[in-house]
Amino acid sequence: MWFYLAVLLGFYFFRRWYRERQIVENLTEKYVFITGCDSGFGNQLARQLDTRGLRVLAACLTQKGAEDLKRLTSDRLKTIILDITITENVAAAAKWVKQCVGNKGLWGLVNNAGIGDPSGPNEWLTKDDFAKVINVNLFGLIDVTLHMLPLVRAARGRVVNVTSIFGRLPYIGGGYSPSKYGVEAFSDSLRRELHSFGVQLSIIEPGAFSTPLLKSIEEKFRETWSRVPSDIKELYGEQYLEKLCKICQRINKDASQNLSLVTDSIEHALTSCYPRTRYAAGWDAKLFYIPLSYMPTSLTDYMLTCFMPEPAQAV
């Protein structure tokens, strides 16, 4: 019995390995629109796909980000300045993309833009702090997607949404995890709706990577602490902040420097004939966070709270 089971599993993984290596034809004629290309995953992905010969349409938040990216890429790559929280900007970007792609449609939409701060323990934050992050990571992503969908549908293309492992397992408060949970839910419902139109949707779930978002988290914690009401500061204590910052330092030290683990997953989702529904990027995501997310809640809570500092007035 075990022999037949092993053969069956071996056949399954061999078939999956073979199918996933079938590459879409005529990649040099396909257009991909990427948000958040100033730095991090978006910047590296834009350069990576440009090297592969795809026609990259890169959205940057700043003029400097766009100019820096242009200097590192070929004449095929085009840039646009885009704040995804402003609907008028998104509508103008969609019109620009339509002019670029013409009748070919948009093969790939990569929703990568996102922010992580303000973040910190929930009691340190206000409703506006949550809204700032959610407006970018969730509502901005939804707005871009809805505007670009007709172009993606015309090409029977791909949508790739970059979420986070913290969209499965929240570790610290703030709007980041709620926004990523929202992207997961939006992506799941949209994937099922688009199936009938021949459009495929993939979710990328990175673990901890050394990006500007992660590198600035300690500084952002201290900024948040500086405006916390005095009664909340007394409740948590200065030592709580310092220990929290040490955790951030350790996470930054252990974070993967290899952004290609994420960008290669996105590239596969765009270029494979049989892309995966979900891609976990990073060993911490695959070996710690995802398995832990399936554990009983009491065990998950125990594992995560073991790493958290105790407030000054903890009972």
ABEGO torsion letter per residue (X at the ends): XAAAAAAAAAAAAAAAAAAAABBBBGAAABBBBBBGAABEAAAAAAAAAAAAGBBBBBBBABAAAAAAAAAABBAABBBBBBBAABAAAAAAAAAAAAAAAEAAEBABBBBABBBAOBBEBAAABBAAAAAAAAAAAAAAAAAAAAAAAAAAAAAGBBBBBBBBAAAABBABBEAAAAAAAAAAAAAAAAAAAAAAAGBBBBBBBBBBBBBAAAAAAAAAAAAAAAABBAAAAAAAEAAAAAAAAAAAAAAAAABBABAAAAAAAAAAAAABABBBABBBBEAAAAAAAAAAAABBAAAAAAAAAAABBBBAABX
